[in-house]
Amino acid sequence: MADSSLHVVTANVDKATRGAKMRAAIDLPARGADVVAYQEVERLRHVKAVAALSGFDAYLPAGRKRSWKNACPIVWRDHLTRLDAGWVLIGKGVRLIQPNRVATWVLLRDDDPARTTYAVVSAHTVSGIWKRALRKIAAWAGRTRRQESDRELAAIAALAQQLRSRADVVIVMGDLNRPERISPALIGCDQIIYASAPTHGRHWFDLIGLIGATGSGAHRIATPSDHDALAATVTPTSSSKPPTRKQEEPVSVAPPSPPFIAARHHGGHQTPRAIVMHGTVSPCDRGRARSIAAWWHGSGSPVTSAHYIVDPYQIVQCVGDHTVAYHCGYNDG
């Protein structure tokens, strides 16, 4: 594969899978992939299996108690560096009928010579719009499931356009539960890639949408899930690159990013407006920042986090700049 291309996969795991079938539904799509967007990762066993994938870093938005946020995790190989990440609630669920629907996103920079930045979105929208008995739900104020689906696709389109201002390429992947092929404009993209045949029975649920890139080699990957995974090669277009600098122009060099140890607990998207400084009430010595970050990352972490931890020798980032941190405990603001 050319240095400027990525092999990407979208895979619905199916929350009913267990044991060897569950592991295969997660492992098979990751073989040979640079980036995988998963959906329907709603059980703790699935979350743990995604987090344990060898050779990948992962973005899992929340811990055990709020597992619905983990429904659409994204994983990537180590030649890609995470710059930021977050999630957006695109559809409010109905108790015992539909879960909350989320779109998860990560901003990645490739180590290729062009230093291409990719914004990757994983989404899973409302199901059942093709079933006559489920077309209208009173809890949705009389909206049909297709109307709810349209609202959720519009939220994905808005997210894709927001991310376009921060990345060379935007990749929207997911199980959008539409039985028909849809227009790229519905999810804010320039192109949509489908497999040569439906990935779920007669339905074209799974897709890959692109901005600033072209897709090729689309194919299905058979897994024990009720969906086939969808894979493709994504190549940035020349127009997605910033103009090349003349050799005599001064070139600004960004400082290296601090190490990133993801905190287990944090909120959704935010626009930073201020800097708040807190003390950790711990000795200010070498390695303290990394040890606190590792504590927040672990399974025994309190519901607490901060964007950065600083000791006299090192800075460690724990939460993306555009994501809410729980410096005073859980909050949605």
C-alpha atoms as one frame of an Amber mdcrd trajectory, in Angstrom:
protein
   0.000   0.000   0.000   1.233   3.491  -0.782   2.393   5.578   2.159  -0.391
   8.073   1.507  -3.216   5.518   1.756  -5.046   3.889   4.645  -6.821   0.547
   4.788 -10.015   1.203   6.770 -12.783  -1.116   7.974 -16.216  -0.601   9.512
 -17.556  -3.551  11.511 -20.797  -4.104  13.451 -19.970  -6.604  16.204 -23.563
  -7.642  17.183 -24.098  -7.303  20.925 -25.420 -10.890  21.130 -22.052 -12.490
  20.241 -20.061 -14.235  22.957 -16.844 -16.199  23.432 -14.929 -17.237  20.320
 -17.557 -15.758  17.986 -17.289 -12.382  19.708 -13.479 -12.402  19.489 -13.626
 -13.348  15.804 -16.158 -10.576  15.086 -13.646  -8.111  16.564 -10.347  -9.670
  15.409 -11.153 -10.541  11.782 -11.913  -6.956  10.614  -8.658  -5.732  12.224
  -6.373  -8.030  10.245  -4.347  -5.868   7.865  -6.329  -2.725   8.729  -4.886
   0.661   9.670  -8.137   1.931  11.212 -11.253   0.053  12.323 -14.543   1.669
  13.323 -16.701  -0.700  15.381 -20.406  -0.465  16.188 -22.716  -2.223  18.665
 -19.979  -2.608  21.278 -22.526  -2.337  24.104 -21.454  -5.128  26.469 -18.493
  -4.975  28.820 -17.090  -8.171  27.287 -16.995  -6.475  23.873 -15.376  -3.336
  25.299 -12.608  -5.389  26.917 -11.994  -7.358  23.700 -11.648  -4.157  21.637
  -9.299  -2.630  24.215  -7.159  -5.791  24.140  -6.553  -5.791  20.356  -2.830
  -6.320  19.774  -0.985  -3.646  17.777  -3.744  -1.034  18.064  -4.464   2.046
  20.135  -8.155   2.533  20.948 -10.593   5.303  21.795 -13.262   4.047  24.180
 -15.200   7.068  25.448 -16.345   5.808  28.848 -16.021   3.197  31.551 -18.252
   0.414  32.738 -21.100   2.422  34.257 -21.850   4.386  31.083 -21.121   1.669
  28.532 -23.525   2.983  25.865 -20.912   5.648  25.087 -18.563   2.804  24.121
 -20.930   1.560  21.411 -18.814   2.929  18.524 -15.108   2.665  19.453 -12.298
   3.352  16.970  -8.886   1.632  16.866  -5.759   2.512  14.869  -2.187   1.326
  14.230   0.840   2.961  15.830   1.946   4.802  12.666  -1.003   7.085  13.436
  -0.841   9.541  16.353  -3.985  10.589  18.181  -4.368  14.375  18.342  -7.880
  14.589  19.805 -11.035  12.532  20.275 -14.622  12.842  21.421 -18.199  11.665
  21.000 -21.561  13.230  20.147 -25.042  12.084  21.181 -26.885  12.010  17.848
 -30.134  10.376  18.986 -31.881  10.069  22.346 -32.914   6.508  23.078 -36.282
   5.138  24.173 -36.203   2.897  27.241 -36.465  -0.826  26.423 -36.826  -0.001
  22.717 -33.746   1.841  21.431 -30.436   2.768  23.084 -28.930   6.219  22.879
 -27.196   6.660  19.530 -23.684   8.106  19.397 -21.040   9.117  16.891 -17.474
   8.702  18.125 -14.586  10.558  16.471 -10.796  10.691  16.577  -8.334  13.077
  14.966  -5.217  11.210  13.793  -1.941  12.299  12.193  -0.119   9.852   9.933
   3.657   9.440  10.104   3.792   9.471   6.279   5.984  12.148   4.649   2.920
  14.336   4.024   1.917  14.189   7.731  -1.705  13.717   6.643  -4.358  14.337
   9.285  -7.463  12.142   9.318 -10.720  12.684  11.180 -12.441   9.311  11.626
 -16.088   8.977  12.701 -17.855   5.785  13.821 -21.654   5.914  14.052 -24.663
   3.643  14.600 -28.105   5.108  13.908 -31.664   4.116  14.790 -32.743   0.686
  13.564 -35.998  -0.796  12.354 -37.072   1.808   9.792 -37.772  -0.985   7.279
 -40.171  -2.803   9.669 -43.820  -1.790   9.324 -44.660  -2.671  12.945 -41.921
  -0.367  14.275 -42.375   2.687  12.105 -43.870   4.963  14.740 -42.910   5.315
  18.407 -44.986   7.552  20.697 -41.918   8.438  22.786 -40.495  10.184  19.722
 -43.457  12.604  19.634 -45.000  10.884  16.633 -41.875  10.950  14.472 -41.408
   7.888  12.313 -38.183   5.945  12.574 -37.165   7.233   9.157 -37.633  10.812
  10.353 -35.552  10.018  13.443 -32.939   8.449  11.173 -32.865  11.612   9.047
 -32.262  13.695  12.192 -29.379  11.461  13.232 -27.817  11.548   9.756 -28.026
  15.360   9.851 -26.127  15.314  13.166 -23.437  13.134  11.563 -23.229  15.533
   8.604 -22.756  18.498  10.956 -19.993  16.639  12.810 -18.248  15.730   9.546
 -18.245  19.353   8.419 -16.901  20.537  11.782 -14.067  18.020  11.585 -13.275
  19.012   7.994 -11.847  22.305   9.277  -9.359  20.347  11.410  -8.286  17.522
   9.077  -7.045  16.868   5.549  -9.382  13.885   5.208 -12.662  12.991   6.940
 -13.752   9.332   7.021 -17.303   8.562   8.232 -17.918   4.869   8.864 -20.743
   2.964  10.414 -23.940   0.976  10.439 -26.513   3.606   9.474 -29.432   1.151
   9.290 -30.779   2.466   5.980 -31.979  -0.347   3.717 -31.294   1.720   0.589
 -28.111   3.391  -0.674 -28.071   7.019   0.455 -26.734  10.245  -1.021 -23.290
  11.382   0.268 -24.827  14.769   1.108 -27.007  13.153   3.812 -23.886  12.571
   5.938 -21.969  15.641   4.734 -19.542  13.700   2.525 -18.319  13.932  -1.066
 -18.359  10.183  -1.710 -19.876   7.057  -0.159 -18.362   3.602  -0.591 -20.510
   0.492  -0.472 -19.611  -3.151  -1.019 -20.634  -4.768  -4.297 -23.506  -6.483
  -2.449 -25.452  -5.627   0.744 -23.643  -6.340   4.032 -26.808  -7.329   5.962
 -29.284  -9.492   4.069 -30.902  -7.237   1.441 -29.966  -4.028   3.258 -27.160
  -1.531   2.549 -26.574  -0.702   6.201 -22.777  -0.369   6.309 -20.890   2.374
   4.483 -17.739   4.490   4.335 -18.139   8.213   3.562 -15.223  10.399   2.486
 -14.263  14.069   2.313 -10.915  15.022   0.755 -10.127  11.480  -0.374 -11.085
   8.741  -2.812 -11.931   5.154  -1.971 -11.090   1.961  -3.824 -11.031  -1.792
  -3.395 -14.243  -1.985  -1.385 -14.986  -5.524  -0.222 -16.865  -7.444   2.441
 -15.217  -9.371   5.292 -17.290 -12.277   6.603 -17.504 -12.385  10.419 -19.701
 -14.214  12.987 -21.733 -10.997  13.385 -25.083 -10.551  11.658 -23.288  -8.014
   9.410 -20.342  -8.459   7.085 -17.627  -5.899   7.738 -16.864  -3.407   4.945
 -13.244  -2.590   4.015 -11.701  -0.134   1.548  -8.492   1.716   0.745  -8.654
   5.484   1.280  -6.256   7.788  -0.601  -6.129  11.553   0.041  -6.759  13.707
  -3.012  -4.169  16.279  -4.003  -6.672  19.069  -3.300  -6.925  17.943   0.341
  -3.300  18.860   0.979  -2.139  22.297   2.068  -0.102  24.179  -0.557   3.568
  23.239  -0.638   5.869  25.878   0.845   8.655  27.368  -1.190  12.051  26.236
   0.034  13.181  29.730   0.999  10.141  30.380   3.206  10.629  29.882   6.949
   8.971  26.710   8.197   7.446  26.635  11.665   8.029  23.411  13.564   5.411
  22.372  16.111   6.721  21.168  19.457   6.386  17.416  20.072   3.079  16.309
  21.548   3.183  15.150  25.177   2.642  11.429  25.846  -1.070  10.544  25.933
  -2.454   8.184  28.595  -6.232   8.237  28.214  -8.283   8.877  31.342 -11.093
   6.355  31.813 -13.690   9.008  32.721 -14.513  12.142  30.707 -17.423  13.871
  29.001 -18.334  14.894  25.467 -17.271  17.663  23.099 -16.459  21.170  24.346
 -15.010  24.432  23.066 -12.210  25.518  25.452 -12.824  28.973  26.956 -10.430
  29.146  29.920  -7.517  27.450  31.660  -8.182  26.048  35.136  -5.249  24.905
  37.298  -5.649  22.383  40.129  -3.256  20.770  42.584  -3.066  16.974  42.818
  -2.166  16.982  46.550   0.739  14.629  45.852   4.550  14.914  45.938   5.932
  17.014  43.088   8.670  14.653  41.928   9.897  12.819  38.827   7.376  10.376
  37.360   4.416  11.713  39.359   2.528  12.930  36.258   2.792   9.533  34.575
   1.783   7.621  37.711  -1.353   9.749  38.220  -2.267   9.394  34.542  -1.852
   5.612  34.793  -4.129   5.588  37.877  -6.838   7.531  36.014  -6.467   5.135
  33.074  -6.867   1.964  35.137  -9.979   0.002  36.062  -9.892   1.336  39.632
  -9.885   4.970  38.572 -12.099   7.464  40.433 -14.548   9.494  38.329 -11.921
  12.212  37.906  -9.711  13.456  35.076  -7.831  16.465  33.744  -6.522  17.412
  30.344  -2.861  17.516  31.443  -0.798  16.426  34.455   2.503  18.236  35.056
   5.476  17.386  37.255   8.904  19.098  37.242  10.164  16.759  34.498   7.234
  15.780  32.282   3.792  16.723  30.921   1.273  13.927  30.289  -2.024  14.477
  28.439  -5.047  12.479  29.650  -8.046  14.039  27.834  -8.283  15.709  24.395
  -8.365  19.500  24.344 -11.906  19.550  22.911 -13.301  16.973  25.359 -14.799
  17.669  28.815 -12.596  16.537  31.732 -14.047  15.603  35.126 -11.751  17.680
  37.321 -14.528  18.004  39.942 -16.164  14.640  39.343 -18.781  13.638  36.750
 -20.471  16.432  34.783 -21.984  16.937  31.341 -21.002  20.585  30.992
